[in-house]
């Protein structure tokens, strides 16, 4: 069954956030302008941009700014993508150094035009970061690479601390909202990553408020656990625009419901769950790693 939400699409009071540190915001804007880098904070219209940038953290988005897919919930532009920049990995590494990061998340647009889906660029970026900031923890949030096992092996062999791939929504809504992706393929990616071992943590995320029921979310959490996920994020969907491309918010899930999802997921055996209205797949990512990953041999937090 579906939980009760707000009937109005005006943001509820629990979305209120403090005013961010403008000096820190300006510093981040200056760095991104200077390097030409893109963050998912900008590309996905993340509501936590002020908080994260104020803390000097960001999720870097590689492989350009244009996605080859057109998921209906996403704010990232879709179309013909840019050429791959071979300077990009070094620019990301230098940004990590200048920001003094101990932990960094790297994601990308989906690049179905590339044979490996962009896996090699992810590996180059990991290598570049480690060459400049050897102690930095690295989390990769990857597309499905069309299920290419060779590309997934490349990612695992780069040995990031965490590899995430988002299921995004429940099975019933996956096809209409992710027409170029597949729910089953995403689960297969997560299972394959888990099968590769190596000690890396496997992560996924989904949104609430797209028309799913609470029971469907619980079922999805169960499937993510069975696929081998250590970490799951669950947050509120917010429509990037009011146009026809993006579906409107179906409901605003109340905080106590997000708390219940967390309890249910932990009860299924998922090691760490971030569940809340403002949670996004890379929000407070280091916390998830520290909670369930820093004790693993070979990893440092």
C-alpha positions as CSV (number, residue, x, y, z in Angstrom):
1,X,0.0,0.0,0.0
2,X,1.0,3.6,-0.5
3,X,1.8,5.8,2.5
4,X,0.0,9.1,3.0
5,X,1.8,12.1,1.5
6,X,1.1,15.7,0.9
7,X,-1.7,16.5,-1.6
8,X,0.1,19.8,-2.6
9,X,3.3,19.8,-4.6
10,X,4.6,22.7,-2.5
11,X,7.7,21.4,-0.7
12,X,6.9,20.3,2.8
13,X,8.6,21.9,5.8
14,X,11.1,19.1,6.2
15,X,12.9,20.2,3.0
16,X,14.1,23.4,4.7
17,X,17.9,23.8,4.8
18,X,20.3,26.3,6.3
19,X,21.8,29.0,4.1
20,X,25.1,27.7,2.8
21,X,28.5,29.3,3.3
22,X,28.7,31.6,0.2
23,X,32.5,31.8,0.4
24,X,32.8,28.1,0.1
25,X,30.2,28.1,-2.7
26,X,32.1,30.7,-4.6
27,X,35.4,28.8,-4.2
28,X,33.8,25.7,-5.6
29,X,32.2,27.6,-8.6
30,X,35.6,29.1,-9.3
31,X,37.3,25.7,-9.3
32,X,34.8,24.2,-11.6
33,X,34.9,27.1,-14.0
34,X,38.7,27.0,-14.0
35,X,39.0,23.3,-14.7
36,X,35.9,22.9,-16.9
37,X,34.8,20.0,-14.8
38,X,31.1,19.1,-14.2
39,X,29.5,17.9,-10.9
40,X,26.4,15.8,-10.6
41,X,25.4,18.5,-8.1
42,X,24.8,20.8,-11.0
43,X,23.8,18.4,-13.7
44,X,21.1,16.7,-11.6
45,X,19.9,19.8,-9.8
46,X,20.7,18.2,-6.4
47,X,19.0,19.9,-3.4
48,X,22.1,19.3,-1.3
49,X,24.5,21.3,-3.4
50,X,24.7,24.2,-0.9
51,X,25.5,21.9,2.0
52,X,28.0,19.8,0.2
53,X,29.8,22.6,-1.5
54,X,30.0,24.5,1.8
55,X,31.9,21.5,3.1
56,X,34.2,21.4,0.1
57,X,32.8,18.1,-1.3
58,X,31.2,17.3,-4.6
59,X,30.5,14.4,-6.9
60,X,32.4,14.7,-10.1
61,X,30.7,13.7,-13.3
62,X,33.0,12.5,-16.1
63,X,32.5,11.7,-19.8
64,X,31.0,15.0,-20.6
65,X,27.6,16.7,-19.8
66,X,25.4,14.9,-22.3
67,X,23.8,11.5,-21.8
68,X,22.9,9.1,-24.5
69,X,19.8,8.1,-22.6
70,X,16.7,10.1,-21.6
71,X,15.4,8.8,-18.3
72,X,12.2,10.7,-17.5
73,X,13.2,11.6,-13.9
74,X,16.7,13.0,-14.7
75,X,17.7,16.6,-15.2
76,X,20.9,15.8,-17.2
77,X,20.8,16.8,-20.9
78,X,20.4,14.0,-23.4
79,X,21.6,13.9,-27.0
80,X,24.8,13.5,-29.0
81,X,27.6,13.5,-26.4
82,X,30.9,15.3,-26.5
83,X,34.2,13.7,-27.4
84,X,36.0,12.0,-24.5
85,X,38.5,14.3,-22.8
86,X,41.8,12.6,-22.0
87,X,42.7,15.5,-19.7
88,X,39.6,15.0,-17.6
89,X,41.0,12.3,-15.2
90,X,44.0,14.6,-14.3
91,X,41.7,17.6,-13.8
92,X,39.5,15.6,-11.4
93,X,42.6,14.4,-9.5
94,X,43.9,18.0,-9.2
95,X,40.5,19.2,-8.0
96,X,40.5,16.4,-5.4
97,X,43.9,17.6,-4.2
98,X,43.0,21.3,-4.1
99,X,39.8,20.6,-2.2
100,X,41.7,18.4,0.3
101,X,39.3,15.5,0.0
102,X,39.7,12.3,1.9
103,X,36.9,10.6,0.0
104,X,35.5,11.3,-3.5
105,X,32.6,10.1,-5.6
106,X,33.0,9.9,-9.4
107,X,30.0,9.3,-11.6
108,X,29.2,9.8,-15.3
109,X,26.6,10.3,-17.9
110,X,25.7,7.1,-19.7
111,X,27.7,6.7,-22.9
112,X,26.1,4.0,-25.0
113,X,28.1,5.3,-27.9
114,X,31.4,4.0,-26.5
115,X,32.3,0.3,-26.9
116,X,33.1,0.0,-23.2
117,X,30.5,2.5,-22.1
118,X,33.3,4.7,-20.6
119,X,34.7,2.1,-18.2
120,X,38.3,3.0,-19.3
121,X,37.8,6.6,-18.4
122,X,36.6,5.6,-15.0
123,X,39.8,3.5,-14.6
124,X,42.0,6.4,-15.8
125,X,40.3,8.7,-13.3
126,X,40.9,6.3,-10.4
127,X,44.5,5.9,-11.4
128,X,45.0,9.7,-11.7
129,X,43.4,10.4,-8.2
130,X,45.6,7.7,-6.6
131,X,48.7,9.2,-8.3
132,X,48.0,12.6,-6.8
133,X,46.2,11.8,-3.5
134,X,47.1,8.2,-2.7
135,X,45.2,8.0,0.6
136,X,41.9,9.3,-0.8
137,X,39.0,6.9,-0.7
138,X,37.2,6.5,-4.1
139,X,33.6,5.6,-4.8
140,X,32.4,5.1,-8.4
141,X,28.7,5.4,-9.3
142,X,28.5,3.8,-12.7
143,X,25.9,3.3,-15.5
144,X,25.0,-0.2,-16.5
145,X,27.5,-0.4,-19.4
146,X,24.7,-2.3,-21.2
147,X,25.6,-5.3,-19.0
148,X,29.1,-5.5,-20.5
149,X,30.9,-7.9,-18.2
150,X,34.3,-6.9,-19.5
151,X,33.6,-3.2,-18.7
152,X,32.4,-4.2,-15.2
153,X,35.6,-6.3,-14.6
154,X,37.7,-3.2,-15.6
155,X,35.8,-1.2,-12.9
156,X,36.4,-3.9,-10.2
157,X,40.1,-4.3,-11.1
158,X,40.6,-0.5,-10.5
159,X,39.7,-1.5,-6.9
160,X,37.6,1.5,-5.8
161,X,36.4,1.3,-2.2
162,X,32.7,1.4,-3.3
163,X,31.0,0.7,-6.6
164,X,27.4,1.9,-7.0
165,X,24.8,1.4,-9.7
166,X,21.4,2.8,-9.1
167,X,18.2,0.7,-9.6
168,X,16.4,4.1,-9.5
169,X,12.8,2.9,-9.1
170,X,10.6,-0.1,-8.6
171,X,10.2,-2.8,-11.2
172,X,6.7,-1.7,-12.3
173,X,7.8,1.8,-13.1
174,X,11.2,1.0,-14.5
175,X,10.3,0.7,-18.2
176,X,8.2,3.8,-18.6
177,X,10.7,5.9,-16.6
178,X,14.0,4.3,-17.8
179,X,13.1,3.2,-21.4
180,X,16.7,2.6,-22.4
181,X,17.6,0.7,-19.2
182,X,16.2,-2.4,-17.6
183,X,15.4,-3.3,-14.0
184,X,16.7,-6.9,-14.5
185,X,19.9,-5.7,-16.1
186,X,20.6,-3.3,-13.3
187,X,20.1,-6.2,-10.8
188,X,22.4,-8.3,-12.9
189,X,25.1,-5.6,-12.8
190,X,24.9,-5.5,-9.0
191,X,25.1,-9.3,-8.8
192,X,28.0,-9.5,-11.2
193,X,29.9,-6.9,-9.2
194,X,29.3,-8.8,-6.0
195,X,30.5,-12.0,-7.7
196,X,33.8,-10.4,-8.6
197,X,34.8,-10.2,-4.9
198,X,37.9,-8.2,-4.1
199,X,36.4,-6.7,-0.9
200,X,34.7,-3.7,-2.6
201,X,31.4,-2.6,-1.3
202,X,28.4,-2.7,-3.6
203,X,25.9,0.1,-3.5
204,X,22.6,1.1,-5.1
205,X,19.9,3.7,-4.7
206,X,16.3,4.4,-5.6
207,X,13.7,7.2,-5.3
208,X,10.3,7.4,-3.7
209,X,7.5,9.6,-5.0
210,X,7.3,8.4,-8.6
211,X,4.0,6.5,-8.2
212,X,5.3,3.4,-6.4
213,X,3.8,1.8,-3.3
214,X,5.5,1.1,0.0
215,X,5.2,-2.6,-0.6
216,X,7.0,-2.2,-3.9
217,X,9.9,-0.3,-2.2
218,X,10.2,-3.1,0.4
219,X,10.3,-5.6,-2.4
220,X,13.0,-3.7,-4.2
221,X,15.0,-3.5,-1.0
222,X,14.7,-7.2,-0.7
223,X,15.9,-7.7,-4.3
224,X,18.9,-5.3,-3.7
225,X,19.9,-7.3,-0.7
226,X,19.7,-10.6,-2.7
227,X,21.8,-9.0,-5.4
228,X,24.5,-8.4,-2.9
229,X,24.2,-4.7,-2.0
230,X,26.0,-3.6,1.2
231,X,24.7,0.0,1.0
232,X,21.4,1.4,-0.2
233,X,20.2,5.0,-0.5
234,X,16.5,6.0,-0.7
235,X,15.4,9.6,-1.2
236,X,12.5,11.7,-2.4
237,X,12.0,12.3,-6.1
238,X,11.8,15.9,-7.1
239,X,10.7,16.8,-10.6
240,X,13.6,18.7,-12.3
241,X,11.0,20.7,-14.3
242,X,7.3,21.0,-14.8
243,X,7.4,20.2,-18.4
244,X,6.2,17.0,-20.1
245,X,9.6,15.3,-20.0
246,X,9.6,15.0,-16.2
247,X,6.7,13.3,-14.4
248,X,5.3,15.3,-11.5
249,X,5.8,14.2,-7.9
250,X,3.2,11.6,-7.0
251,X,3.7,12.0,-3.2
252,X,6.0,13.5,-0.6
253,X,7.0,10.8,1.7
254,X,7.0,11.8,5.3
255,X,10.1,11.4,7.5
256,X,8.6,8.7,9.6
257,X,8.0,6.6,6.5
258,X,11.6,7.0,5.4
259,X,12.6,5.9,8.9
260,X,10.4,2.8,8.5
261,X,12.0,2.0,5.1
262,X,15.4,2.1,6.8
263,X,14.4,-0.2,9.6
264,X,12.9,-2.7,7.1
265,X,16.0,-2.6,4.9
266,X,18.3,-3.2,7.9
267,X,16.0,-6.0,9.0
268,X,16.6,-7.6,5.6
269,X,20.4,-7.6,6.3
270,X,21.5,-4.6,4.2
271,X,24.5,-3.2,6.1
272,X,23.9,0.5,5.7
273,X,20.9,2.5,4.5
274,X,20.6,6.2,4.1
275,X,16.8,7.0,3.9
276,X,15.3,10.4,3.9
277,X,13.7,13.1,1.8
278,X,17.0,14.8,0.9
279,X,19.1,11.7,0.5
280,X,20.8,11.2,-2.9
281,X,23.0,8.4,-4.1
282,X,26.2,10.2,-3.3
283,X,25.0,12.3,-0.4
284,X,27.2,11.8,2.7
285,X,28.8,8.8,0.8
286,X,31.8,8.6,3.1
287,X,29.6,8.0,6.1
288,X,28.2,4.8,4.4
289,X,31.7,3.6,3.7
290,X,32.9,4.3,7.2
291,X,30.0,2.5,8.7
292,X,30.4,-0.7,6.9
293,X,33.5,-0.5,4.8
294,X,36.4,0.8,6.8
295,X,36.8,-2.4,8.8
296,X,37.4,-4.4,5.6
297,X,41.0,-5.5,5.0
298,X,42.9,-3.4,2.5
299,X,40.8,-0.3,2.9
300,X,41.5,2.8,4.8
301,X,39.0,5.5,5.7
